[in-house]
Amino acid sequence: MANILGERANPMAAQRRDPVAAIIAACAAEWGVTDAAIRGNSRKPSAVRPRHAAIWIAKQVTGRSTTELGEAFARDHTSILHALGCVDQADPETRAAIARVRERLDPGISISRIRAETMDRAQIAALGG
């Protein structure tokens, strides 16, 4: 039991075994929900936002296909594509939360790189990029 609590406090411990589980745990901690809520079928925004964020981060970090991510999140690949598209259109608050999760998972990652990765093309163009 202590090992599970230790992994929840330190997502890096879980990431060595299963990076998707570590991402789900980090997103659950960031949004104050359970891992089960992220993996579950709830359509409440309190579960959907962290689920979409976890899917987006998992895609960025692991490079897994949408089919593989669908298996990890108990969804089909079209649901994964939908989640990825939603994060691309996410509000600044959600983008900031994603940046915090990414920083928690990999403390060495640049916050400016995270911001650039979470911006859509129109936002980058508006900044002159």
Backbone as a chain_set.jsonl record, in Angstrom:
{"seq": "MANILGERANPMAAQRRDPVAAIIAACAAEWGVTDAAIRGNSRKPSAVRPRHAAIWIAKQVTGRSTTELGEAFARDHTSILHALGCVDQADPETRAAIARVRERLDPGISISRIRAETMDRAQIAALGG", "coords": {"N": [[0.819, -1.195, 0.0], [1.947, 1.241, 0.767], [3.705, 1.658, -1.322], [2.039, 2.276, -3.499], [0.979, 4.72, -2.627], [3.328, 6.176, -2.547], [3.993, 6.264, -5.279], [1.891, 7.815, -6.19], [2.469, 10.247, -5.059], [4.865, 10.722, -6.274], [5.013, 10.84, -9.482], [7.006, 10.101, -11.248], [8.106, 7.688, -10.402], [6.175, 5.789, -11.107], [6.172, 6.257, -13.808], [8.436, 5.099, -14.884], [7.731, 2.433, -15.148], [5.176, 2.378, -16.46], [4.445, 4.752, -18.585], [1.993, 5.952, -19.35], [0.27, 5.44, -17.213], [1.548, 6.978, -15.279], [1.163, 9.517, -16.331], [-1.609, 9.707, -16.257], [-1.951, 9.594, -13.468], [-0.638, 11.96, -12.722], [-2.225, 13.897, -14.007], [-4.648, 13.415, -12.721], [-3.966, 14.209, -10.125], [-3.442, 16.926, -10.582], [-5.961, 17.951, -11.386], [-7.537, 17.143, -9.301], [-9.035, 14.751, -9.256], [-9.889, 11.234, -9.446], [-7.839, 8.496, -10.632], [-9.465, 6.608, -11.767], [-11.648, 8.141, -12.594], [-10.578, 9.491, -14.757], [-10.021, 7.403, -16.509], [-12.544, 6.448, -16.806], [-16.045, 6.562, -17.96], [-17.42, 8.916, -17.648], [-19.033, 11.931, -18.631], [-18.833, 14.351, -17.534], [-17.529, 17.64, -17.21], [-15.552, 17.834, -15.24], [-14.272, 15.414, -15.329], [-13.744, 15.02, -18.011], [-11.992, 17.077, -18.941], [-9.438, 16.576, -17.569], [-9.047, 14.007, -18.612], [-8.846, 14.398, -21.412], [-6.578, 16.017, -21.399], [-4.697, 14.222, -20.341], [-4.635, 12.319, -22.364], [-3.632, 13.879, -24.475], [-1.097, 14.624, -23.466], [0.001, 12.075, -23.162], [0.18, 11.294, -25.833], [2.065, 13.163, -26.785], [4.298, 12.605, -25.142], [4.78, 9.802, -25.27], [4.463, 9.122, -27.932], [2.821, 7.21, -28.944], [0.498, 5.461, -31.08], [-2.842, 6.457, -32.118], [-4.523, 4.308, -31.869], [-3.162, 2.658, -30.045], [-3.155, 4.377, -27.83], [-5.881, 4.514, -27.453], [-6.403, 1.926, -26.532], [-5.049, 2.059, -24.075], [-6.571, 3.947, -22.726], [-9.07, 2.879, -22.775], [-10.743, 3.413, -24.997], [-11.871, 4.126, -28.381], [-9.933, 4.772, -31.378], [-10.943, 7.046, -32.614], [-12.087, 8.519, -30.588], [-9.816, 9.258, -29.246], [-8.623, 10.901, -31.179], [-10.529, 12.954, -31.166], [-10.192, 13.93, -28.535], [-7.557, 14.904, -28.707], [-7.929, 16.96, -30.548], [-9.607, 18.626, -29.057], [-7.923, 19.53, -27.031], [-6.144, 20.993, -28.531], [-7.7, 23.196, -29.003], [-8.048, 24.236, -26.511], [-8.727, 26.246, -23.56], [-6.824, 28.938, -21.994], [-6.434, 28.361, -19.251], [-6.626, 25.554, -19.075], [-4.469, 24.891, -20.699], [-2.382, 25.899, -19.149], [-2.567, 24.199, -16.949], [-1.888, 21.799, -18.187], [0.747, 22.373, -18.81], [1.796, 22.499, -16.218], [1.473, 19.823, -15.431], [3.135, 18.521, -17.289], [5.585, 19.622, -16.498], [5.737, 18.542, -13.945], [6.002, 15.852, -14.573], [8.373, 15.816, -16.034], [10.781, 17.502, -14.865], [12.838, 18.898, -16.141], [11.921, 19.955, -18.506], [11.28, 22.617, -20.747], [9.281, 25.366, -19.966], [8.498, 27.256, -21.846], [8.66, 25.737, -24.17], [6.631, 23.901, -23.707], [4.421, 25.6, -23.727], [4.509, 26.427, -26.397], [4.022, 23.969, -27.646], [1.405, 23.541, -26.894], [-0.06, 25.424, -28.156], [-2.227, 26.41, -30.787], [-2.054, 26.683, -34.388], [-3.031, 29.232, -35.178], [-2.753, 30.777, -32.864], [0.032, 30.778, -32.57], [0.735, 32.085, -34.923], [-0.385, 34.574, -34.368], [1.363, 35.485, -32.475], [3.471, 36.036, -34.0], [4.964, 33.917, -34.902]], "CA": [[0.0, 0.0, 0.0], [2.829, 2.402, 0.823], [4.27, 1.837, -2.655], [1.038, 2.964, -4.321], [0.931, 6.108, -2.186], [4.581, 6.785, -2.971], [3.904, 6.533, -6.709], [0.956, 8.915, -6.403], [3.175, 11.459, -4.696], [5.962, 10.883, -7.226], [4.625, 10.177, -10.723], [8.183, 9.597, -11.954], [8.291, 6.282, -10.046], [5.26, 5.007, -11.946], [6.476, 6.495, -15.22], [9.455, 4.156, -15.333], [7.062, 1.188, -15.534], [4.104, 2.639, -17.423], [4.333, 6.211, -18.69], [0.592, 6.4, -19.44], [-0.25, 5.432, -15.835], [2.131, 8.133, -14.597], [0.503, 10.699, -16.882], [-2.966, 9.711, -15.688], [-1.82, 9.949, -12.052], [-0.278, 13.38, -12.627], [-3.419, 14.669, -14.385], [-5.617, 13.245, -11.628], [-3.52, 15.063, -9.029], [-3.582, 18.331, -10.998], [-7.37, 18.335, -11.428], [-8.228, 16.709, -8.086], [-9.952, 13.64, -9.518], [-9.238, 9.932, -9.318], [-7.395, 7.855, -11.876], [-10.642, 5.924, -12.32], [-12.476, 9.14, -13.283], [-9.945, 9.773, -16.047], [-10.192, 6.214, -17.355], [-13.961, 6.089, -16.846], [-16.917, 6.987, -19.055], [-18.151, 10.123, -17.3], [-18.958, 13.044, -19.574], [-18.777, 15.592, -16.766], [-16.302, 18.385, -17.497], [-14.536, 17.571, -14.217], [-13.545, 14.204, -15.736], [-13.364, 15.105, -19.43], [-10.803, 17.922, -19.123], [-8.197, 15.856, -17.259], [-8.904, 12.869, -19.523], [-8.319, 14.912, -22.676], [-5.203, 16.454, -21.147], [-3.869, 13.011, -20.188], [-4.482, 11.734, -23.705], [-2.741, 14.752, -25.245], [0.252, 14.486, -22.917], [0.47, 10.722, -23.493], [0.555, 11.307, -27.248], [3.297, 13.937, -26.908], [5.404, 11.986, -24.406], [5.066, 8.423, -25.676], [4.431, 8.971, -29.379], [1.999, 6.05, -29.313], [-0.55, 5.705, -32.075], [-4.163, 6.678, -31.532], [-5.065, 2.988, -31.513], [-2.509, 2.24, -28.798], [-3.676, 5.222, -26.752], [-7.256, 4.083, -27.231], [-6.346, 0.745, -25.664], [-4.617, 2.483, -22.741], [-7.634, 4.735, -22.105], [-10.331, 2.155, -22.976], [-11.524, 4.15, -25.983], [-11.427, 3.819, -29.74], [-8.992, 5.78, -31.869], [-11.626, 8.294, -32.968], [-12.226, 9.27, -29.337], [-8.488, 9.818, -28.989], [-8.492, 12.024, -32.107], [-11.396, 14.011, -30.656], [-9.535, 14.505, -27.355], [-6.407, 15.674, -29.172], [-8.462, 18.184, -31.145], [-10.138, 19.487, -27.998], [-6.8, 20.174, -26.344], [-5.612, 22.004, -29.446], [-8.581, 24.358, -28.893], [-8.287, 24.45, -25.083], [-8.6, 27.577, -22.985], [-5.517, 29.162, -21.363], [-6.37, 27.693, -17.946], [-6.329, 24.144, -19.336], [-3.095, 24.849, -21.217], [-1.488, 26.102, -18.005], [-2.597, 22.964, -16.171], [-1.103, 20.823, -18.946], [2.155, 22.744, -18.624], [2.183, 22.082, -14.856], [1.591, 18.359, -15.426], [4.361, 18.188, -18.023], [6.704, 19.998, -15.638], [5.776, 17.558, -12.863], [6.489, 14.591, -15.129], [9.753, 15.986, -16.481], [11.166, 18.819, -14.356], [13.798, 19.567, -17.002], [11.312, 20.443, -19.748], [11.136, 24.061, -20.815], [7.892, 25.842, -19.939], [8.194, 27.918, -23.121], [8.419, 24.683, -25.152], [5.295, 23.364, -23.424], [3.45, 26.583, -24.227], [4.52, 26.358, -27.859], [3.39, 22.712, -28.048], [-0.022, 23.555, -26.611], [-0.71, 26.476, -28.938], [-2.596, 26.023, -32.139], [-1.36, 27.465, -35.424], [-3.506, 30.625, -35.17], [-2.144, 31.474, -31.727], [1.445, 30.963, -32.877], [0.789, 33.127, -35.949], [-0.707, 35.845, -33.71], [2.566, 35.903, -31.761], [4.48, 36.339, -34.995], [5.831, 32.745, -35.087]], "C": [[0.865, 1.263, 0.0], [3.432, 2.693, -0.549], [3.307, 2.599, -3.557], [0.979, 4.44, -3.939], [2.198, 6.843, -2.599], [4.566, 7.129, -4.446], [2.966, 7.686, -6.992], [1.644, 10.234, -6.088], [4.294, 11.759, -5.693], [5.617, 10.154, -8.517], [5.807, 9.606, -11.49], [8.432, 8.12, -11.631], [7.409, 5.386, -10.911], [5.619, 5.122, -13.42], [7.523, 5.526, -15.739], [8.823, 2.847, -15.788], [6.036, 1.4, -16.633], [3.902, 4.149, -17.537], [2.889, 6.708, -18.756], [-0.023, 6.431, -18.04], [0.283, 6.627, -15.059], [1.46, 9.422, -15.061], [-0.906, 10.812, -16.311], [-2.915, 10.132, -14.223], [-1.51, 11.43, -11.879], [-1.466, 14.274, -12.983], [-4.481, 14.581, -13.299], [-5.25, 14.153, -10.459], [-3.734, 16.538, -9.361], [-5.035, 18.794, -10.933], [-8.16, 17.875, -10.208], [-9.297, 15.659, -8.328], [-9.188, 12.333, -9.337], [-8.765, 9.438, -10.682], [-8.582, 7.202, -12.572], [-11.554, 6.901, -13.071], [-11.899, 9.444, -14.662], [-10.142, 8.602, -17.001], [-11.662, 5.865, -17.587], [-14.715, 6.684, -18.016], [-17.691, 8.271, -18.783], [-17.952, 11.204, -18.353], [-18.97, 14.385, -18.854], [-17.475, 16.316, -17.087], [-15.183, 18.125, -16.49], [-13.733, 16.305, -14.512], [-13.018, 14.326, -17.162], [-12.098, 15.927, -19.624], [-9.516, 17.187, -18.761], [-7.973, 14.646, -18.162], [-8.299, 13.324, -20.85], [-6.864, 15.363, -22.512], [-4.27, 15.25, -21.043], [-3.621, 12.354, -21.54], [-3.492, 12.559, -24.521], [-1.299, 14.606, -24.778], [0.824, 13.121, -23.271], [0.907, 10.65, -24.951], [1.896, 12.015, -27.439], [4.493, 13.204, -26.307], [5.78, 10.624, -24.974], [5.134, 8.25, -27.183], [3.616, 7.767, -29.837], [0.936, 6.442, -30.321], [-1.881, 5.94, -31.368], [-4.815, 5.355, -31.133], [-4.468, 2.506, -30.198], [-2.992, 3.075, -27.615], [-5.125, 4.854, -26.432], [-7.314, 2.863, -26.327], [-5.992, 1.14, -24.235], [-5.724, 3.228, -21.995], [-9.014, 4.099, -22.265], [-11.29, 2.928, -23.884], [-11.089, 3.736, -27.379], [-10.586, 4.989, -30.258], [-9.675, 7.095, -32.242], [-11.859, 9.155, -31.725], [-10.902, 9.937, -28.975], [-8.265, 11.03, -29.899], [-9.325, 13.216, -31.642], [-10.733, 14.711, -29.47], [-8.353, 15.375, -27.761], [-6.854, 17.008, -29.781], [-8.998, 19.15, -30.101], [-9.018, 20.213, -27.272], [-6.177, 21.233, -27.234], [-6.43, 23.3, -29.366], [-8.823, 24.772, -27.444], [-8.066, 25.891, -24.653], [-7.241, 27.72, -22.281], [-5.356, 28.464, -20.004], [-6.015, 26.211, -18.111], [-4.9, 23.993, -19.843], [-2.078, 25.017, -20.09], [-1.432, 24.849, -17.143], [-1.785, 21.875, -16.866], [0.385, 21.109, -18.774], [2.646, 22.323, -17.238], [2.356, 20.571, -14.775], [2.872, 17.946, -16.138], [5.594, 18.5, -17.187], [6.859, 18.993, -14.493], [6.349, 16.231, -13.368], [7.957, 14.665, -15.519], [10.217, 17.38, -16.069], [12.137, 19.584, -15.254], [13.2, 20.18, -18.246], [11.074, 21.951, -19.669], [9.657, 24.446, -20.841], [7.55, 26.528, -21.255], [7.944, 26.888, -24.211], [7.032, 24.086, -24.962], [4.245, 24.318, -23.976], [3.375, 26.535, -25.746], [3.823, 25.1, -28.344], [1.887, 22.752, -27.856], [-0.764, 24.676, -27.343], [-1.12, 25.925, -30.301], [-1.938, 26.985, -33.13], [-1.76, 28.939, -35.404], [-2.872, 31.401, -34.033], [-0.662, 31.734, -31.976], [1.598, 32.085, -33.908], [0.526, 34.5, -35.328], [0.495, 36.387, -32.941], [3.698, 36.26, -32.717], [5.416, 35.177, -35.279], [5.582, 31.964, -36.308]], "O": [[0.552, 2.236, -0.685], [3.645, 3.854, -0.897], [3.731, 3.48, -4.305], [0.934, 5.31, -4.809], [2.139, 8.017, -2.965], [5.073, 8.181, -4.835], [3.196, 8.46, -7.921], [1.424, 11.229, -6.778], [4.628, 12.921, -5.925], [5.9, 8.962, -8.639], [5.625, 8.706, -12.309], [8.916, 7.376, -12.484], [7.856, 4.344, -11.389], [5.395, 4.189, -14.192], [7.501, 5.167, -16.916], [9.323, 2.213, -16.716], [6.032, 0.677, -17.629], [3.26, 4.757, -16.68], [2.598, 7.794, -18.257], [-0.763, 7.36, -17.717], [-0.444, 7.226, -14.266], [1.218, 10.32, -14.254], [-1.34, 11.898, -15.927], [-3.736, 10.934, -13.779], [-2.058, 12.081, -10.99], [-1.689, 15.295, -12.334], [-5.142, 15.574, -12.995], [-6.121, 14.792, -9.869], [-4.162, 17.311, -8.504], [-5.313, 19.904, -10.478], [-9.345, 18.189, -10.093], [-10.344, 15.672, -7.681], [-7.979, 12.338, -9.103], [-9.223, 9.895, -11.729], [-8.697, 7.233, -13.798], [-12.165, 6.529, -14.073], [-12.645, 9.633, -15.624], [-10.405, 8.807, -18.186], [-11.98, 5.071, -18.472], [-14.121, 7.235, -18.943], [-18.525, 8.675, -19.592], [-16.86, 11.375, -18.895], [-19.103, 15.433, -19.486], [-16.429, 15.68, -17.222], [-14.005, 18.186, -16.839], [-12.627, 16.143, -13.996], [-11.957, 13.79, -17.479], [-11.216, 15.53, -20.385], [-8.582, 17.171, -19.563], [-6.828, 14.297, -18.449], [-7.355, 12.713, -21.352], [-6.028, 15.118, -23.382], [-3.173, 15.264, -21.601], [-2.516, 11.888, -21.818], [-2.613, 12.005, -25.182], [-0.387, 14.48, -25.594], [1.994, 13.012, -23.639], [1.908, 10.006, -25.264], [2.762, 11.528, -28.166], [5.575, 13.185, -26.895], [6.961, 10.323, -25.141], [5.794, 7.331, -27.669], [3.712, 7.353, -30.992], [0.528, 7.601, -30.403], [-2.028, 5.659, -30.178], [-5.573, 5.299, -30.165], [-5.186, 2.002, -29.335], [-3.212, 2.546, -26.525], [-5.537, 4.882, -25.272], [-8.176, 2.775, -25.453], [-6.572, 0.614, -23.286], [-5.807, 3.15, -20.769], [-10.021, 4.719, -21.924], [-12.475, 3.076, -23.585], [-10.064, 3.075, -27.546], [-10.54, 6.056, -29.646], [-9.044, 8.15, -32.189], [-11.831, 10.383, -31.806], [-10.883, 11.054, -28.458], [-7.775, 12.064, -29.446], [-8.874, 14.358, -31.717], [-10.713, 15.94, -29.404], [-8.168, 16.464, -27.218], [-6.233, 18.047, -29.553], [-8.856, 20.364, -30.248], [-9.155, 21.39, -26.936], [-5.727, 22.267, -26.741], [-5.905, 24.38, -29.634], [-9.713, 25.579, -27.177], [-7.329, 26.647, -25.285], [-6.584, 26.716, -22.006], [-4.258, 28.028, -19.655], [-5.192, 25.682, -17.363], [-4.198, 23.06, -19.451], [-1.039, 24.357, -20.079], [-0.363, 24.477, -16.659], [-1.074, 21.114, -16.21], [1.186, 20.188, -18.611], [3.773, 21.849, -17.093], [3.283, 20.087, -14.125], [3.616, 17.105, -15.633], [6.546, 17.72, -17.171], [7.977, 18.638, -14.119], [7.101, 15.568, -12.653], [8.7, 13.697, -15.357], [10.067, 18.335, -16.831], [12.246, 20.804, -15.135], [13.905, 20.868, -18.983], [10.705, 22.474, -18.618], [8.881, 23.918, -21.638], [6.425, 26.399, -21.738], [7.114, 27.115, -25.091], [6.336, 23.798, -25.936], [3.288, 23.889, -24.619], [2.286, 26.595, -26.316], [3.106, 25.14, -29.344], [1.158, 22.07, -28.576], [-1.969, 24.846, -27.158], [-0.436, 25.082, -30.881], [-1.337, 27.983, -32.732], [-0.909, 29.808, -35.595], [-2.493, 32.558, -34.209], [-0.155, 32.801, -31.629], [2.482, 32.932, -33.783], [1.151, 35.485, -35.722], [0.634, 37.599, -32.772], [4.755, 36.729, -32.293], [6.509, 35.366, -35.814], [6.258, 30.965, -36.55]]}, "num_chains": 1, "name": "protein.A"}
